[in-house]
């Protein structure tokens, strides 16, 4: 089912669809808020909350939607084995009640449930998108397209510019509930107003009006569209968790395990959608970086490096998968520079012997490599050399990927590292001068030509 959902579910829904991420919605919401703030235009961010969203889905409605979307009868019969003629018993004071027939609800914990719920909520999303009385935010250069609603499972966020759009969205959601069994919880439905609104505009509305920030998918967006309020709690948790292990003599393998188990899970969504604002943007535009490395850092931080998944999402590429033989994963920015097996081999070869300013005795993390963010404080002079080294290695990895795609040249890891060292040498030699473009140079290492497998 997940294979075909991408063809019937709008890109605004980012849950359960291969190649889509929760951060897609968060980044779009963040950029829309900043766009409205910079131009001082009115904007309402509305976060809908459904009461017991999974438990209230009508089975009759579920199968009607699946049928309308074109799923074959054979598939509907398989789903029917899970949801037709079913019953449950309840344990009360240690005694089981009689069986109660179930006509609504999708099973929480079942891997199919998320996909079924995404199909159930799509009709509401289509109505909200197409309704001409709901005014979204115009997207510059899109030919009249509007940013209007973004979804992740049952978390629906609507962007509108007037009060009539707000009322219309709430009324349409109530109508959707009559058909599907869903119920909008207006007490927990929240809105935050941006731009020049009068206080009287915000009174008497049948929902909660926030005044300082609004929480969407675990990320707090404040009135400036910034995410500074997310980080005190996150960094406090990181320091607390790592502090438990600081006095123990961990092996290198133990340090890797602790970082993966304690540091990385704390802030992946916030980190990708908001980023540690001061640190990340200072590193992106670091004065030590020449123009090419600065551009690479900028595109990495914004996740717009022209990798296959980015080009595919923009309709400019037919295949979103990694070009490396035998990989098959979606080629995202993080995948190319960090997660791919080829990237792992290249980083493994880039030790402190070849690059003395890499953090000795410290395990490299994705946050450090991609954004220059580390819980360990580094003196500015040392960090400048460290960040320049990391950027040169990323540039070499990206160059080797482009040579593979465009010229079918398979660059071995040793050549990639020598390429990074050559770039670093040129940049260091030009220290103090204007930010010139260092010349890429392939080391004298045998280069193999690889014929990629054809993709269907």
C-alpha positions as CSV (number, residue, x, y, z in Angstrom):
1,X,0.0,0.0,0.0
2,X,2.8,2.4,0.8
3,X,4.2,1.9,-2.7
4,X,1.2,3.6,-4.3
5,X,0.1,6.1,-1.7
6,X,2.5,8.6,-3.1
7,X,0.4,8.7,-6.2
8,X,-2.9,9.3,-4.5
9,X,-1.9,11.4,-1.4
10,X,-1.0,15.0,-1.8
11,X,2.6,16.0,-1.0
12,X,1.2,18.1,1.9
13,X,0.8,14.9,3.8
14,X,4.2,13.7,5.0
15,X,3.4,10.7,7.1
16,X,3.7,7.1,5.9
17,X,4.7,8.0,2.4
18,X,8.2,6.8,1.3
19,X,10.5,9.8,0.6
20,X,8.6,12.3,2.7
21,X,9.7,13.5,6.1
22,X,8.1,15.2,9.0
23,X,10.6,18.1,8.6
24,X,9.2,18.9,5.1
25,X,6.0,20.3,6.8
26,X,7.9,22.0,9.6
27,X,10.3,23.8,7.3
28,X,7.5,25.0,5.1
29,X,5.6,26.3,8.1
30,X,8.8,28.0,9.4
31,X,9.5,29.6,6.0
32,X,5.9,30.8,5.7
33,X,5.9,32.5,9.1
34,X,9.2,34.2,8.3
35,X,7.8,35.3,4.9
36,X,4.8,36.9,6.6
37,X,6.9,38.5,9.3
38,X,9.3,40.1,6.8
39,X,6.5,41.5,4.7
40,X,4.3,42.4,7.7
41,X,1.2,40.6,6.3
42,X,-1.5,38.9,8.2
43,X,-1.2,35.2,8.9
44,X,-3.1,32.7,11.1
45,X,-1.5,29.4,12.0
46,X,-4.3,27.0,12.9
47,X,-3.5,23.6,14.5
48,X,-6.5,21.3,14.5
49,X,-6.9,18.7,17.3
50,X,-9.1,15.6,16.8
51,X,-10.6,13.9,19.8
52,X,-9.5,10.2,19.9
53,X,-8.6,10.5,16.2
54,X,-7.7,6.8,15.6
55,X,-10.6,5.4,17.6
56,X,-13.4,7.3,15.9
57,X,-12.7,6.4,12.2
58,X,-15.9,4.8,10.7
59,X,-15.2,1.5,9.0
60,X,-17.9,2.2,6.5
61,X,-16.3,5.5,5.6
62,X,-12.8,3.9,5.5
63,X,-13.8,1.3,2.9
64,X,-15.7,3.9,0.8
65,X,-12.5,6.1,0.7
66,X,-10.3,3.1,-0.3
67,X,-12.8,2.2,-3.0
68,X,-12.8,5.8,-4.3
69,X,-9.0,5.9,-4.4
70,X,-9.0,2.9,-6.7
71,X,-7.8,0.1,-4.5
72,X,-8.8,-3.2,-6.0
73,X,-11.6,-5.4,-4.5
74,X,-9.1,-8.1,-3.7
75,X,-7.1,-5.7,-1.5
76,X,-10.3,-4.4,0.2
77,X,-11.1,-8.0,1.1
78,X,-7.7,-8.4,2.8
79,X,-8.3,-5.2,4.8
80,X,-11.8,-6.5,5.5
81,X,-10.4,-9.5,7.3
82,X,-9.1,-7.0,9.9
83,X,-12.0,-4.7,10.2
84,X,-15.2,-6.4,9.2
85,X,-17.3,-8.5,11.6
86,X,-15.0,-7.9,14.6
87,X,-15.7,-7.4,18.3
88,X,-14.0,-6.7,21.6
89,X,-14.5,-7.6,25.2
90,X,-13.7,-5.4,28.2
91,X,-12.2,-6.3,31.5
92,X,-14.2,-4.9,34.4
93,X,-13.2,-5.8,38.0
94,X,-11.4,-8.9,36.7
95,X,-14.5,-10.1,34.7
96,X,-14.9,-10.0,30.9
97,X,-18.0,-8.4,29.5
98,X,-20.0,-9.7,26.5
99,X,-18.5,-9.2,23.1
100,X,-19.2,-5.7,21.7
101,X,-19.3,-5.2,17.9
102,X,-16.9,-2.7,16.6
103,X,-17.8,-0.4,13.7
104,X,-15.1,2.3,14.1
105,X,-11.5,2.7,14.9
106,X,-8.2,1.6,13.4
107,X,-5.9,-0.6,15.5
108,X,-3.1,1.4,17.2
109,X,0.2,-0.4,17.0
110,X,-0.6,-2.1,13.7
111,X,1.8,-1.0,10.9
112,X,-1.2,-0.7,8.5
113,X,-3.1,1.7,10.7
114,X,-1.0,4.7,9.8
115,X,-1.5,4.2,6.1
116,X,-5.2,3.7,6.6
117,X,-5.6,6.8,8.6
118,X,-3.7,8.8,6.1
119,X,-6.2,7.8,3.4
120,X,-9.1,8.6,5.7
121,X,-7.9,12.1,6.4
122,X,-7.0,12.9,2.8
123,X,-10.6,13.8,1.7
124,X,-10.7,16.6,4.4
125,X,-7.3,17.8,3.2
126,X,-8.5,17.9,-0.4
127,X,-11.6,20.0,0.6
128,X,-9.5,22.4,2.6
129,X,-7.0,22.8,-0.3
130,X,-9.7,23.4,-3.0
131,X,-12.1,25.6,-1.1
132,X,-11.9,29.0,-2.6
133,X,-13.2,30.7,0.5
134,X,-10.1,29.7,2.5
135,X,-7.3,32.1,1.6
136,X,-3.8,30.7,2.0
137,X,-0.4,32.4,1.6
138,X,0.7,33.1,-1.9
139,X,4.0,31.4,-2.9
140,X,6.2,33.8,-4.8
141,X,7.1,32.7,-8.3
142,X,4.7,29.7,-8.2
143,X,2.2,31.0,-10.7
144,X,-0.7,31.4,-8.2
145,X,0.0,28.5,-5.9
146,X,-0.9,29.0,-2.2
147,X,0.5,27.4,1.0
148,X,-2.7,26.4,2.8
149,X,-2.5,23.2,4.8
150,X,0.2,20.8,6.0
151,X,-0.5,17.4,7.5
152,X,1.4,14.7,9.5
153,X,-1.1,11.9,10.3
154,X,-3.9,13.5,12.2
155,X,-1.9,16.7,12.9
156,X,-3.5,19.2,10.5
157,X,-2.1,22.7,10.3
158,X,-3.8,25.4,8.3
159,X,-2.3,28.7,7.1
160,X,-4.8,31.4,6.3
161,X,-4.9,35.2,6.1
162,X,-8.3,36.3,7.3
163,X,-11.0,35.4,9.9
164,X,-13.5,34.1,7.4
165,X,-11.0,31.5,6.3
166,X,-10.6,30.4,9.9
167,X,-14.3,30.0,10.4
168,X,-14.6,28.2,7.0
169,X,-11.9,25.7,7.9
170,X,-13.5,24.9,11.3
171,X,-16.9,24.4,9.7
172,X,-15.6,22.2,7.0
173,X,-13.8,20.1,9.6
174,X,-17.1,19.7,11.5
175,X,-18.8,18.6,8.3
176,X,-16.0,16.0,7.7
177,X,-16.7,14.6,11.2
178,X,-20.3,13.9,10.2
179,X,-19.1,11.6,7.4
180,X,-16.1,10.0,9.0
181,X,-17.0,9.8,12.7
182,X,-14.2,12.2,13.6
183,X,-14.8,15.0,16.2
184,X,-12.9,18.3,16.3
185,X,-11.8,19.1,19.8
186,X,-12.2,22.9,19.8
187,X,-10.9,23.2,23.3
188,X,-7.5,21.9,22.2
189,X,-7.5,23.4,18.7
190,X,-5.0,26.3,18.8
191,X,-4.2,29.4,16.7
192,X,-1.5,31.9,16.7
193,X,-1.8,35.3,14.9
194,X,1.1,36.9,13.0
195,X,1.2,40.4,11.6
196,X,-1.0,43.5,12.1
197,X,-4.1,42.2,13.8
198,X,-6.3,44.1,16.2
199,X,-6.9,42.6,19.6
200,X,-10.7,42.6,18.9
201,X,-10.1,40.3,16.0
202,X,-8.9,37.6,18.4
203,X,-11.8,37.7,20.8
204,X,-14.9,35.5,20.8
205,X,-13.3,32.7,18.6
206,X,-14.3,29.1,19.5
207,X,-10.8,27.9,20.0
208,X,-7.6,28.6,22.0
209,X,-5.7,31.7,21.0
210,X,-2.0,31.5,21.8
211,X,-0.1,34.7,22.4
212,X,3.5,33.7,22.5
213,X,4.1,30.5,20.6
214,X,2.4,27.5,19.1
215,X,3.6,23.9,19.2
216,X,3.4,21.9,16.0
217,X,4.7,18.3,15.8
218,X,6.8,18.9,18.9
219,X,8.4,22.1,17.7
220,X,7.6,25.5,19.2
221,X,7.2,28.4,16.7
222,X,7.2,31.8,18.4
223,X,5.9,35.1,17.1
224,X,9.1,35.7,15.1
225,X,9.1,32.3,13.4
226,X,12.3,31.4,15.3
227,X,12.9,28.3,17.4
228,X,15.0,29.7,20.2
229,X,12.5,28.4,22.8
230,X,13.1,24.8,21.7
231,X,16.8,24.6,22.7
232,X,17.0,25.3,26.4
233,X,15.1,22.1,27.2
234,X,16.8,20.1,24.5
235,X,20.4,21.1,25.5
236,X,19.5,20.6,29.2
237,X,18.5,17.1,28.5
238,X,21.6,16.4,26.4
239,X,23.9,17.7,29.1
240,X,22.0,15.7,31.8
241,X,22.1,12.5,29.9
242,X,25.8,12.8,28.8
243,X,26.7,13.9,32.3
244,X,25.7,10.5,33.7
245,X,28.4,8.9,31.6
246,X,31.1,11.6,31.8
247,X,32.9,10.0,34.7
248,X,33.0,6.5,33.3
249,X,36.0,5.2,31.3
250,X,34.1,4.3,28.2
251,X,35.7,2.6,25.2
252,X,35.4,4.1,21.8
253,X,32.6,1.7,21.0
254,X,30.9,2.6,24.2
255,X,31.1,6.3,23.4
256,X,29.5,5.7,20.0
257,X,26.7,3.7,21.6
258,X,26.0,6.4,24.2
259,X,25.9,9.2,21.6
260,X,23.5,7.2,19.4
261,X,21.3,6.2,22.3
262,X,21.4,9.5,24.3
263,X,22.4,12.4,22.1
264,X,20.9,11.8,18.7
265,X,17.3,11.0,19.7
266,X,16.8,14.1,21.8
267,X,16.5,16.7,19.0
268,X,16.4,15.2,15.5
269,X,13.1,16.9,14.5
270,X,13.9,20.2,16.1
271,X,17.5,20.2,14.8
272,X,16.4,19.6,11.2
273,X,13.5,22.0,11.2
274,X,14.8,24.8,13.3
275,X,18.5,24.2,14.0
276,X,20.5,25.7,16.8
277,X,20.0,29.2,15.3
278,X,23.1,31.1,16.4
279,X,25.5,28.3,15.9
280,X,24.3,26.8,12.7
281,X,24.0,30.1,10.8
282,X,27.3,31.4,12.0
283,X,29.0,28.2,10.8
284,X,27.2,28.4,7.4
285,X,28.6,31.8,6.8
286,X,31.9,31.3,8.5
287,X,34.5,33.8,7.3
288,X,37.2,31.1,6.9
289,X,35.2,29.3,4.2
290,X,35.9,30.1,0.6
291,X,32.8,30.7,-1.6
292,X,32.4,27.2,-2.8
293,X,32.6,25.6,0.7
294,X,30.3,28.3,2.1
295,X,27.7,27.6,-0.6
296,X,28.0,23.9,0.2
297,X,27.4,24.5,3.9
298,X,24.4,26.8,3.1
299,X,22.7,24.2,0.8
300,X,23.4,21.5,3.4
301,X,21.8,23.4,6.2
302,X,18.8,24.3,4.1
303,X,18.6,20.7,2.7
304,X,18.5,22.0,-0.9
305,X,21.7,20.4,-2.2
306,X,20.7,19.0,-5.6
307,X,20.6,15.4,-4.6
308,X,18.2,13.0,-6.3
309,X,15.5,13.1,-3.7
310,X,15.4,17.0,-3.8
311,X,15.3,17.0,-7.6
312,X,12.7,14.3,-7.6
313,X,10.5,16.2,-5.2
314,X,10.6,19.2,-7.5
315,X,9.7,17.2,-10.6
316,X,13.2,17.5,-12.1
317,X,14.3,13.9,-11.6
318,X,12.8,10.5,-12.3
319,X,14.7,8.6,-9.6
320,X,15.1,9.6,-6.0
321,X,17.5,6.7,-5.0
322,X,21.2,6.8,-4.3
323,X,23.4,6.2,-7.5
324,X,25.8,4.0,-5.5
325,X,25.7,0.4,-6.6
326,X,23.8,-1.8,-4.2
327,X,22.6,1.1,-2.0
328,X,19.0,1.8,-3.1
329,X,18.2,4.2,-0.3
330,X,16.7,7.6,-0.9
331,X,19.5,10.1,-1.7
332,X,19.0,12.9,0.7
333,X,21.6,15.5,1.7
334,X,22.2,13.7,5.0
335,X,22.5,10.3,3.1
336,X,25.1,11.6,0.6
337,X,27.4,13.3,3.2
338,X,26.9,11.0,6.1
339,X,24.6,7.9,6.0
340,X,25.7,6.3,2.7
341,X,28.1,3.4,3.0
342,X,30.4,5.2,0.6
343,X,30.4,8.3,2.8
344,X,31.0,6.1,5.9
345,X,34.1,4.6,4.3
346,X,35.4,8.1,3.3
347,X,34.9,9.5,6.8
348,X,36.5,6.4,8.3
349,X,39.6,7.1,6.3
350,X,39.7,10.8,7.2
351,X,41.5,10.4,10.6
352,X,43.5,12.8,12.7
353,X,46.7,11.6,11.0
354,X,45.7,13.0,7.6
355,X,43.8,16.0,9.2
356,X,45.3,17.0,12.5
357,X,42.5,19.4,13.3
358,X,39.8,16.8,13.3
359,X,38.5,16.3,16.9
360,X,41.0,13.7,18.4
361,X,39.4,11.1,20.6
362,X,35.9,12.4,19.8
363,X,33.4,10.4,17.7
364,X,32.2,12.3,14.7
365,X,28.4,12.9,14.6
366,X,26.0,14.0,11.9
367,X,25.3,17.2,13.8
368,X,29.0,18.1,13.9
369,X,29.8,17.1,10.3
370,X,26.7,18.7,8.7
371,X,26.1,21.7,10.9
372,X,29.2,22.2,13.1
373,X,27.2,21.6,16.2
374,X,28.8,19.8,19.1
375,X,28.0,19.6,22.9
376,X,31.7,20.0,23.5
377,X,33.0,23.6,23.6
378,X,35.9,24.3,21.3
379,X,38.0,27.5,21.2
380,X,37.1,29.7,18.2
381,X,40.6,29.4,16.6
382,X,40.6,25.6,16.8
383,X,37.0,25.4,15.6
384,X,37.8,27.5,12.6
385,X,40.4,24.9,11.5
386,X,38.1,22.0,12.4
387,X,35.1,23.4,10.5
388,X,37.3,24.2,7.5
389,X,38.6,20.6,7.5
390,X,35.1,19.1,7.8
391,X,33.9,21.4,4.9
392,X,36.7,20.4,2.7
393,X,36.0,16.7,3.2
394,X,32.3,17.2,2.6
395,X,33.2,19.0,-0.6
396,X,35.4,16.1,-1.8
397,X,32.6,13.6,-1.0
398,X,30.1,15.7,-2.9
399,X,32.5,16.0,-5.9
400,X,33.1,12.3,-6.0
401,X,29.3,11.7,-6.0
402,X,29.0,14.1,-9.0
403,X,31.8,12.4,-10.9
404,X,29.9,9.1,-10.4
405,X,26.6,10.5,-11.6
406,X,27.9,12.7,-14.5
407,X,31.0,10.8,-15.7
408,X,30.5,7.4,-14.2
409,X,33.8,7.6,-12.4
410,X,34.1,5.6,-9.2
411,X,36.5,7.5,-6.9
412,X,38.1,5.3,-4.2
413,X,38.0,6.7,-0.7
414,X,41.8,7.3,-0.7
415,X,41.4,9.6,-3.7
416,X,38.5,11.5,-2.0
417,X,40.6,12.1,1.1
418,X,43.6,13.3,-1.0
419,X,41.2,15.6,-2.9
420,X,40.0,17.1,0.4
421,X,43.6,17.5,1.6
422,X,44.5,19.4,-1.6
423,X,41.5,21.7,-1.3
424,X,42.4,22.4,2.4
425,X,46.0,23.1,1.5
426,X,44.9,25.7,-1.1
427,X,42.5,27.4,1.3
428,X,45.0,27.5,4.1
429,X,47.7,29.0,1.8
430,X,45.2,31.7,0.8
431,X,44.5,32.6,4.4
432,X,43.8,36.3,4.9
433,X,43.0,36.9,1.3
434,X,39.6,37.3,-0.4
435,X,37.5,34.1,-0.5
436,X,38.7,32.6,-3.7
437,X,37.5,29.3,-5.3
438,X,40.0,26.5,-4.5
439,X,40.7,24.3,-7.5
440,X,39.5,20.7,-7.2
441,X,42.3,18.3,-8.0
442,X,42.0,14.5,-8.2
443,X,44.9,12.7,-6.6
444,X,47.0,10.3,-8.7
445,X,44.9,7.3,-7.7
446,X,43.5,4.8,-10.2
447,X,39.9,5.8,-11.1
448,X,37.4,3.1,-12.1
449,X,34.6,3.6,-14.5
450,X,31.3,2.2,-13.3
451,X,28.3,1.4,-15.4
452,X,25.2,2.0,-13.2
453,X,22.4,-0.4,-13.1
454,X,19.3,0.7,-15.1
455,X,16.4,1.8,-12.9
456,X,12.8,1.1,-13.8
